[in-house]
Amino acid sequence: MTQPPMPHGPAAAGIPHTPAAYTAPPQLGATGPLASQGARLGARLIDGVIVIAGAVVIALITAFLAAACGPGSTVGTVISVLGYTILAVALLGYEPYTMWRYGGTVGKLTCGLRVVRLEDGSPLSVGRAIGRAFAPVLIGLIPFAGILNICWCCWDERRQCLHDKVCNTLVVAKT
């Protein structure tokens, strides 16, 4: 007569075995479907074109006006300083302002995306928008972390980049 197989593992110790339930990664953010990586990349490319074009226009106008005043003129120097200050403010303020005021940059809004708070899906505060805009700069100071930051959304269950994690933000598709 053959004996039944001997139990092993937790069942042998008298502990009932209950398989862990599989939970699929969330496909919904706080207020809508998560943004795809392709849409995020498209938004970033559109924003890059806008920022570069704006910078070139401001720099050319500043250089033209400064040159028209003559080399070494005080007015030309003032125009140069003023023009490049406007350029710096525009470049540094574009992303935080548009995320705070409109829920996303021109690129994100064009691609049907918006940036929200992770906790409740509400719009970003001014401080959180500034933090989210400048977190990639700080992360990028660490070798290889800048590349890791932008690639992180490819494997993260909420499709967050590291700067999203740092600032508790989520990029969702507008519904």
Helices and strands as residue ranges (DSSP letters): G 9-13, H 37-68, H 74-102, H 106-110, E 113-117, H 126-139, H 145-151, G 152-154, H 162-167, E 169-173
